[in-house]
């Protein structure tokens, strides 16, 4: 049974950005396995509304794929990323995933997220504070939580990462939002699609070994 269903969101007009991301993906240990590409079909409307709507559409399609191949987790990616060359080995061997400790969602990207007060980070993970959670570059969702998100999407507001974190904190308050240490992806954007400040992962290191 494949443990992870792979999905990537892009939009018309971003072909050059997407090509760089797919080239970086091809250099990882996923081999010829590529994420399913989802295109934002909307061409009008404010980005702060259009982008979450595109994420919701991707999430619905990703659930259908996960149901078809019985994948218990969904990895949702944006289209302006560089990947760790051993992404697959690092992800599948990550203790929160390998040990079944992800109840809602987790992130492979850390733009400087604060951890939950009073918690101690693990060697390869820490629990992020939900109310200050941001960054939808590479999010790992359980299939049950993804279904819950689709049903409750309109009950919260904000961009996609904020909605996901709010739903996790509100409806599954005991579930940690695990973040991989160090980041397994880097944000390569040179400008924001919705005029937000750009962020990057200060701990992304392509030379880091998953066994370290």
C-alpha positions as CSV (number, residue, x, y, z in Angstrom):
1,X,0.0,0.0,0.0
2,X,1.6,3.4,-1.0
3,X,1.9,5.5,2.2
4,X,1.7,8.9,0.5
5,X,-0.3,10.3,-2.4
6,X,1.7,13.1,-4.1
7,X,0.1,16.3,-5.4
8,X,1.3,19.7,-6.7
9,X,-0.6,22.9,-7.3
10,X,0.3,25.3,-10.1
11,X,-1.5,27.7,-12.4
12,X,-1.3,28.9,-16.1
13,X,1.5,31.4,-16.6
14,X,3.8,29.7,-14.1
15,X,5.3,27.2,-16.5
16,X,8.9,28.3,-16.0
17,X,8.6,28.2,-12.2
18,X,6.9,24.8,-12.4
19,X,9.6,23.5,-14.7
20,X,12.3,24.3,-12.1
21,X,10.3,22.6,-9.4
22,X,9.8,19.5,-11.4
23,X,13.5,19.4,-12.3
24,X,14.4,19.5,-8.7
25,X,11.8,16.8,-7.9
26,X,13.3,14.6,-10.7
27,X,16.7,14.8,-8.9
28,X,15.3,13.3,-5.7
29,X,15.0,9.6,-4.8
30,X,11.4,9.4,-5.9
31,X,12.7,8.1,-9.2
32,X,10.1,8.3,-12.0
33,X,7.2,8.9,-9.6
34,X,5.9,12.4,-10.0
35,X,3.2,14.3,-8.1
36,X,-0.1,14.6,-9.8
37,X,-0.3,18.2,-11.2
38,X,-3.4,20.3,-10.3
39,X,-3.9,23.6,-12.2
40,X,-5.8,26.6,-10.7
41,X,-8.4,27.2,-13.4
42,X,-9.5,30.6,-12.1
43,X,-8.2,33.6,-13.9
44,X,-10.0,36.4,-12.1
45,X,-10.7,37.4,-8.5
46,X,-8.4,38.4,-5.6
47,X,-5.5,36.1,-4.9
48,X,-6.5,35.8,-1.2
49,X,-9.7,34.1,-2.3
50,X,-8.6,32.4,-5.4
51,X,-5.6,30.5,-3.9
52,X,-7.5,28.9,-1.0
53,X,-10.2,27.9,-3.5
54,X,-7.6,26.2,-5.7
55,X,-6.2,24.4,-2.7
56,X,-9.7,23.1,-1.8
57,X,-10.1,21.8,-5.3
58,X,-6.7,20.1,-5.2
59,X,-7.6,18.6,-1.8
60,X,-10.8,17.1,-3.1
61,X,-9.1,15.6,-6.1
62,X,-6.2,14.4,-3.9
63,X,-8.7,12.6,-1.7
64,X,-10.1,10.8,-4.7
65,X,-6.6,9.6,-5.7
66,X,-5.8,8.5,-2.1
67,X,-9.1,6.5,-2.0
68,X,-8.2,4.9,-5.3
69,X,-4.7,3.8,-4.2
70,X,-5.4,3.4,-0.5
71,X,-2.8,6.0,0.5
72,X,-3.3,7.0,4.2
73,X,-1.5,10.4,3.7
74,X,-1.5,13.2,1.2
75,X,1.6,15.3,0.4
76,X,0.4,18.7,-1.0
77,X,3.1,20.8,-2.7
78,X,3.3,24.3,-4.2
79,X,5.1,24.9,-7.5
80,X,8.1,27.0,-6.4
81,X,10.2,24.6,-4.5
82,X,13.6,23.0,-4.3
83,X,13.7,19.5,-2.8
84,X,16.2,17.6,-0.6
85,X,17.8,14.9,-2.9
86,X,16.8,12.2,-0.4
87,X,13.3,13.5,0.1
88,X,11.6,10.1,-0.1
89,X,13.9,8.3,2.3
90,X,13.7,11.3,4.8
91,X,10.0,11.4,4.7
92,X,9.2,7.7,4.9
93,X,11.7,7.3,7.7
94,X,10.5,10.3,9.6
95,X,9.6,9.2,13.2
96,X,6.2,11.1,13.4
97,X,5.1,9.5,10.1
98,X,6.8,6.1,10.6
99,X,5.4,5.8,14.1
100,X,1.9,6.9,13.3
101,X,2.0,10.1,15.4
102,X,0.6,12.5,12.7
103,X,-3.1,12.8,13.5
104,X,-4.0,15.8,11.4
105,X,-1.2,17.5,9.4
106,X,2.6,18.1,9.4
107,X,5.0,20.3,7.4
108,X,8.2,19.6,5.7
109,X,9.0,23.3,5.5
110,X,10.0,25.6,8.3
111,X,10.1,29.4,7.6
112,X,10.8,30.1,11.3
113,X,7.8,28.6,13.0
114,X,7.7,28.9,16.8
115,X,7.2,25.7,18.7
116,X,4.5,25.0,21.3
117,X,5.5,26.6,24.6
118,X,7.0,24.2,27.1
119,X,7.8,21.5,24.5
120,X,11.2,20.2,23.7
121,X,12.1,19.6,20.0
122,X,13.0,16.1,18.9
123,X,16.1,15.3,16.8
124,X,14.0,15.5,13.6
125,X,10.8,17.2,14.6
126,X,9.1,19.8,16.7
127,X,5.5,20.7,17.5
128,X,4.6,24.1,16.0
129,X,2.3,26.6,17.6
130,X,-1.0,26.3,15.7
131,X,-2.0,30.0,15.9
132,X,1.3,31.1,14.4
133,X,1.5,28.3,11.8
134,X,2.2,29.4,8.2
135,X,3.7,28.0,5.1
136,X,1.8,25.7,2.7
137,X,4.8,24.8,0.6
138,X,4.9,21.1,1.6
139,X,2.1,19.8,3.9
140,X,1.4,16.2,4.8
141,X,-2.2,15.5,5.8
142,X,-3.8,12.3,7.0
143,X,-6.7,11.2,4.8
144,X,-9.3,11.4,7.6
145,X,-8.2,15.0,8.4
146,X,-8.3,15.9,4.7
147,X,-11.9,14.8,4.6
148,X,-12.7,16.8,7.7
149,X,-11.0,19.9,6.1
150,X,-13.1,19.6,3.0
151,X,-16.3,19.5,5.1
152,X,-15.3,22.4,7.4
153,X,-13.3,24.6,5.0
154,X,-15.8,27.5,5.0
155,X,-16.1,27.5,8.8
156,X,-12.7,29.2,9.2
157,X,-10.9,32.0,7.3
158,X,-7.5,32.9,6.0
159,X,-5.1,31.4,3.6
160,X,-4.8,27.6,3.2
161,X,-2.1,27.0,5.9
162,X,-4.0,29.1,8.4
163,X,-7.3,27.3,7.7
164,X,-5.7,23.9,8.1
165,X,-4.0,24.9,11.4
166,X,-7.2,26.4,12.8
167,X,-9.2,23.3,12.0
168,X,-6.6,21.1,13.6
169,X,-6.4,23.3,16.7
170,X,-10.2,23.7,17.0
171,X,-11.3,20.2,16.3
172,X,-8.3,18.1,17.3
173,X,-6.6,20.1,20.0
174,X,-4.4,17.3,21.3
175,X,-2.9,16.7,17.8
176,X,0.6,18.2,17.4
177,X,1.5,20.0,14.2
178,X,4.8,18.3,13.5
179,X,7.4,20.1,11.5
180,X,10.4,18.3,10.0
181,X,13.9,19.3,11.3
182,X,15.6,20.3,9.1
183,X,13.3,21.5,6.3
184,X,13.1,19.1,3.3
185,X,12.1,21.8,0.8
186,X,13.2,25.3,0.1
187,X,10.9,28.1,-1.1
188,X,12.3,29.4,-4.4
189,X,9.8,32.2,-5.1
190,X,11.1,35.6,-6.0
191,X,7.8,37.3,-5.5
192,X,4.5,36.5,-3.7
193,X,1.4,35.5,-5.7
194,X,-0.7,37.4,-3.2
195,X,1.6,40.3,-2.2
196,X,2.7,38.7,1.1
197,X,6.2,39.0,2.5
198,X,8.5,36.3,1.0
199,X,9.9,33.6,3.4
200,X,12.5,30.9,3.1
201,X,13.6,28.0,5.3
202,X,16.8,29.0,7.1
203,X,17.5,25.3,8.0
204,X,17.2,23.8,4.5
205,X,20.4,21.8,3.8
206,X,20.6,19.5,0.7
207,X,23.7,17.9,2.2
208,X,21.9,16.8,5.4
209,X,21.6,13.0,5.7
210,X,18.3,11.5,6.9
211,X,20.3,9.1,9.2
212,X,22.0,12.0,10.9
